[in-house]
Amino acid sequence: MLHLAAGLICVYACVVVYGQDEKGERFLCTAVPIDKDTSCPVQTLPFQSATGQEEELRNTVMQLRETILQQKETIVNQLGTIKELTSKLSRCESDIESFRENNKDTMDDVPKDPNDTIDVLGKTMQSLKDRLENLEQQQIRANISGASFPNELRTLLQRRLEDLENQLLKKVNDLEAEKSQLYNDTAAHHQRTDNTLNSLMNRISELEKGGAGFKSPESFKISLPLRTNYLFGQVKKSLPEMYAFTICMWLKSSASPGIGTPFSYGVPGQANEIVLIEWGNNPVELIINDKVVQLPLSLSDGRWHHVCITWTTRDGLWEAYQDGQRLGSGENLAPWHPIKPGGVLILGQEQDVVGGRFDANQAFVGDLSHFNIWDRVLRSTDIIAMSNCSSYISGNVVAWVDSNIEVFGGASKLPLKLCEDQLFDS
């Protein structure tokens, strides 16, 4: 290229590369005066060979190719790891399903403790976390010549491992729930078994002691010889709503201190709807809807006594009779509170919850018979007549008959002839 300035002609240097020829030439022209020969002497200078540049480019290409191959190998390893983890999870699920299938016939009766399976799943989860750490270490090693591990693949792996971890946690929770259900089913099965055994024991006891075939439906007593939290009787019939009542019974006890709880009636929301109790060194107490009065009764001399209690919701009036004599009366005991229906009536135990949670210290020890309930206040003449055996009135709400009373825990039904000499001497 020529440039005219100040009467000078200047030719700039240029580089010519000919095809595959590894040689190159550079032509250098210098300025000469205009009156001189304008033919520029051409001076050929050696130029750096292209061989060095091509070698450098070739090395770069090779490095990039190695980097790509390494990344490809890393990705293949990652995919293999994912497949391995997926296969491991599938085997876990298959083992659980196989366990359920192989044990489906016995799972209802015998509890299978899944702690071993839970431990295996926990170890598998830890293994997955360890593999994630290994993958991150491989990512660091894959950073060759500034080439970084693909973020998309790392995110995919992280998400996949989180999904696997969540699935394993769900399996663990499901197994824990199944374990709890198995134990609940087993407890219910044991309770049914205990009830059946209790019934058999009671039947055997009745047969051994002549309790079967009473001369009349009411000629029996229940015997609670030990102070425990599992001997008791239960009235099959529940009480209706009542605005007054009379409760009478015969009982004999020499327990000390206190005879315990001859009876208790609990309803949902109120375990102490009606309770007669003497425990510790306290006097006999009548409880209605958690309201308490003390009764001047003396029942722990080891002899039979006839006890009657009357109550009416109007002003909460009450009376207490022992052997036909009215020993106490009062008012303001749970006034205007109707006795609630639908509860559980227990003989011999005090209920902390409806139908259960008995306390051995409050258990009745002795014999009990002719437990009757009326939904009215009986006349004192009727109570006196029953106490001296000149008459007998069956309760219109709860009547003392064999079919109305169940016994549990080793309590027994024994024959009893009411008002004969042995009633007071036995």
ABEGO torsion letter per residue (X at the ends): XBBBBGGBBBBBBBBBBBEABABBBBBBBBBBBAABBABBBBBBBBBBBAAAAAAAAAAAAAAAAAAAAAAAAAAAAAAAAAAAAAAAAAAAAAAAAAAAAAAAAAAAABBBBAAAAAAAAAAAAAAAAAAAAAAAAAAAAABBGGBBBBAAAAAAAAAAAAAAAAAAAAAAAAAAAAAAAAAAAAAAAAAAAAAAAAAAAAAAAAAAAGABGBABAABBBBBBABBBAABBBBBABBBBBBABBBBBBBBBBABOBEAEBABBBBBBGBABABBBBBBEABBBBBBBGGBBBBBBBBAAAGBBBBBBBBBBABGGBBBBBBGGBBABBBBGBGBGBBBBBGBBBBBGBBBABBGBGBBAAABBBEBBBGBBBBABBBBAAAAAAAAAGABBBBBAABBBBAAABBBBGGBBBBBBBBGBAAAAAX
